[in-house]
Amino acid sequence: MSDKKTTPPGKRSAAANLRKETKANSPVERSETKTAGFSKDKFIIYSMIIAFLGFLISSYLTILHYKNIIPPCTATHGCETVLTSKYSMVGPVPVALLGVIFFLIIMALSLLITTNYSKNLVKLFYFSAGVGLVVAVILVSIQGFVIHAFCQYCLTCEASATGIAILGFLDYKKRKIRI
């Protein structure tokens, strides 16, 4: 007779369960699952990171605006000219505050897309990124052709908006969503 224990049909031994669980939770399988989710939304996640950078800089400029402080400008030496020009305000609202709102919208949409995918949210993200690009081009043009001075903080925010638009376009090409 054999000393081997037999398990009733339908029941597995603890060792067999452990082997199956270990295989299902192997690092390779877990990383493939995480990678698949990440690669699906990688352009949206990168946009969220860039939007956070733009949000920080826009917030900094907004706070300094309301404190009547001009930030130190080391790279372009035109911050004071740009930030005190008539183009730094839209009515009573500083352009930097509009930047804060724009970057918050992009971060919120990015978060919603990555956690609760919806084609309508993605379309709204694309539209917002496009608006941000148009505004960035207009603001850079005003700095270059009207004010004849550049603000390094403003240029960074405008580059952030441009980067978000490029990532939005790449995401659009990847998803192939009809608008």
ChimeraX attribute file (.defattr): number of C-alpha atoms within 10 A of each C-alpha:
attribute: neighborCount
match mode: 1-to-1
recipient: residues
	/A:1	3
	/A:2	4
	/A:3	5
	/A:4	6
	/A:5	7
	/A:6	9
	/A:7	9
	/A:8	8
	/A:9	6
	/A:10	5
	/A:11	10
	/A:12	12
	/A:13	11
	/A:14	9
	/A:15	9
	/A:16	11
	/A:17	12
	/A:18	12
	/A:19	11
	/A:20	12
	/A:21	11
	/A:22	11
	/A:23	12
	/A:24	12
	/A:25	12
	/A:26	11
	/A:27	11
	/A:28	10
	/A:29	12
	/A:30	12
	/A:31	12
	/A:32	11
	/A:33	11
	/A:34	10
	/A:35	13
	/A:36	12
	/A:37	12
	/A:38	14
	/A:39	11
	/A:40	14
	/A:41	20
	/A:42	16
	/A:43	21
	/A:44	26
	/A:45	19
	/A:46	16
	/A:47	25
	/A:48	22
	/A:49	17
	/A:50	22
	/A:51	27
	/A:52	18
	/A:53	16
	/A:54	26
	/A:55	24
	/A:56	15
	/A:57	19
	/A:58	25
	/A:59	19
	/A:60	16
	/A:61	24
	/A:62	20
	/A:63	14
	/A:64	14
	/A:65	18
	/A:66	9
	/A:67	9
	/A:68	10
	/A:69	12
	/A:70	14
	/A:71	15
	/A:72	12
	/A:73	14
	/A:74	10
	/A:75	11
	/A:76	12
	/A:77	14
	/A:78	18
	/A:79	21
	/A:80	16
	/A:81	17
	/A:82	20
	/A:83	23
	/A:84	13
	/A:85	12
	/A:86	11
	/A:87	16
	/A:88	16
	/A:89	15
	/A:90	12
	/A:91	9
	/A:92	6
	/A:93	11
	/A:94	17
	/A:95	20
	/A:96	27
	/A:97	20
	/A:98	16
	/A:99	27
	/A:100	22
	/A:101	15
	/A:102	21
	/A:103	30
	/A:104	17
	/A:105	18
	/A:106	27
	/A:107	22
	/A:108	14
	/A:109	21
	/A:110	25
	/A:111	15
	/A:112	14
	/A:113	19
	/A:114	17
	/A:115	10
	/A:116	10
	/A:117	13
	/A:118	12
	/A:119	13
	/A:120	11
	/A:121	15
	/A:122	23
	/A:123	16
	/A:124	15
	/A:125	23
	/A:126	23
	/A:127	15
	/A:128	21
	/A:129	26
	/A:130	19
	/A:131	14
	/A:132	23
	/A:133	21
	/A:134	15
	/A:135	16
	/A:136	21
	/A:137	15
	/A:138	13
	/A:139	19
	/A:140	19
	/A:141	13
	/A:142	16
	/A:143	21
	/A:144	12
	/A:145	10
	/A:146	11
	/A:147	16
	/A:148	12
	/A:149	18
	/A:150	22
	/A:151	21
	/A:152	18
	/A:153	22
	/A:154	24
	/A:155	16
	/A:156	15
	/A:157	24
	/A:158	23
	/A:159	18
	/A:160	24
	/A:161	30
	/A:162	21
	/A:163	19
	/A:164	29
	/A:165	23
	/A:166	18
	/A:167	21
	/A:168	24
	/A:169	16
	/A:170	14
	/A:171	19
	/A:172	17
	/A:173	10
	/A:174	12
	/A:175	13
	/A:176	9
	/A:177	11
	/A:178	7
	/A:179	10
